[in-house]
Amino acid sequence: MEGFSLELRDQPEPLEQILVDCRDTLKYGVKTGHPRYFNQLSSGLDIVGLAGEWLSATANTNMFTYEIAPVFVVMEEILLKKMHEMVGWGEIEADGIFSPGGTISNLYSVLVARYKRFPEIKTKGMAALPHISLFVSEHSHYSIKKAAAVLGIGTDNVIAMKEEHILLAIPSDHIPLYVSATAGTTVYGAFDPLDNIADICEKYGLWMHVDAAWGGGLLMSRKHSFKLNGIERANSVTWNPHKLMGVPLQCSAFLVCEKGLLQACNQMCAGYLFQPDKQYDTTYDTGDKTIQCGRHVDVFKLWLMWKAKGTRGFEILINKSLELAEYLYRELNSRENFELVFDAEPELTNVCFWYIPPNLRRIPNGPEREKLLHQVAPKIKTRMIEEGTTMVSYQPHGDKVNFFRMVFSNPATRKSDVDFLLEEIERLGKDL
Ligand SMILES: Cc1ncc(COP(=O)(O)O)c(C=O)c1O
């Protein structure tokens, strides 16, 4: 960051310098709105969402009480209601809260599941509880483990398994409490069979959570929403509009199928904030439902985008990202130097693949080739970042060596950008 001083001084700096600093901040940062930025599940820059963020910052208020955020609190209620309907809870008195990201929404799911079964946790703590086990699908996001660590359950008590094995591996002194199914896994974009998992949860009285942080947006697509069939049977759902729906970071909803549970679980009734004798209906003081005190206004940008696009606008956006994923899948299938991790049409917008440089094609399948292939994606990524032309993520997964994970959620991306990416990978990697 040549010439960009980050040092802070005692005296104010001139306006001219402040403006240069603003330009440099964007200049040296990563252009996540660029049509060839594919690195993360959240990408792109929606101008209405940006306007929403500016207005929220202008209002500079706090979500904890209706007293100081009346409009935003009502907007949150409207949004939650809309999302409940899409999940299939239109007829139920459901609840929810916008939280600072999918990780925190998933944490809420474990928190309320535990409180529902063991309300004494709130006052007595973990010492009063038996051992509890949480179950996650094999490719679930690491945030459930994190929640187990934060909530004193322990990561050893999070059991990752294939759906048909649930409950087979629980020590006899453990209480199975909770299952988190994933609707759109982080790396593969895969969907767990929600109805089958719901059957198991019903049979054994387990809390069913659906982590739809990534795939939740598909509920807006009439063509693709069937992939979430069974979500209506969940007790709670995480849905991040800041991913597939392109809402600027951050915007994540935690939805729960029982009114009052969040409040009972988290409320502390701080007298200085939640006075019971205010002149309005104090159930609109939603702040005590959360594990925070102050809470950022994340709802307005989503509300504004929904107003400006309508549900159908989000549907078009999401279908377009899915079409780009299908296009990439077909391109990879037809190109000699690429190999798909799965030879199946993408379920979401994730497409995972290896680039096989010509030198490697000569080596027969086996450990030697695997070892070399493992180094290809990181080397290409390093060159990609040095050149600044595009950005895509890679990782190993299970027994698979490093592969590229492409995801589409950026509305600015076109087919020509997909072609560019493949050609760029070949250009940067053909000598490896
Ligand atoms: C399936 C899934 N759940 C949860 C998360 C966590 O979301 P956040 O980054 O908003 O905390 C992610 C993030 O990629 C995810 O893919």
The ligand as a MOL file (V3000), in Angstrom:
LIG
                    3D

  0  0  0     0  0            999 V3000
M  V30 BEGIN CTAB
M  V30 COUNTS 16 16 0 0 0
M  V30 BEGIN ATOM
M  V30 1 C -24.2430 -23.1930 4.9470 0
M  V30 2 C -23.6710 -22.0190 5.6840 0
M  V30 3 N -24.0880 -21.7660 6.9420 0
M  V30 4 C -23.6100 -20.7380 7.6500 0
M  V30 5 C -22.6600 -19.8960 7.1130 0
M  V30 6 C -22.1330 -18.7550 7.9430 0
M  V30 7 O -22.6470 -17.5610 7.4970 0
M  V30 8 P -21.9570 -16.1700 7.8880 0
M  V30 9 O -20.7040 -16.0850 7.0880 0
M  V30 10 O -22.9770 -15.1450 7.5410 0
M  V30 11 O -21.6580 -16.2100 9.3630 0
M  V30 12 C -22.1900 -20.1110 5.8100 0
M  V30 13 C -21.1590 -19.2490 5.2340 0
M  V30 14 O -20.6540 -19.4540 4.1850 0
M  V30 15 C -22.7100 -21.2060 5.0740 0
M  V30 16 O -22.2970 -21.4780 3.8460 0
M  V30 END ATOM
M  V30 BEGIN BOND
M  V30 1 1 1 2
M  V30 2 1 2 3
M  V30 3 2 2 15
M  V30 4 2 3 4
M  V30 5 1 4 5
M  V30 6 1 5 6
M  V30 7 2 5 12
M  V30 8 1 6 7
M  V30 9 1 7 8
M  V30 10 2 8 9
M  V30 11 1 8 10
M  V30 12 1 8 11
M  V30 13 1 12 13
M  V30 14 1 12 15
M  V30 15 2 13 14
M  V30 16 1 15 16
M  V30 END BOND
M  V30 END CTAB
M  END
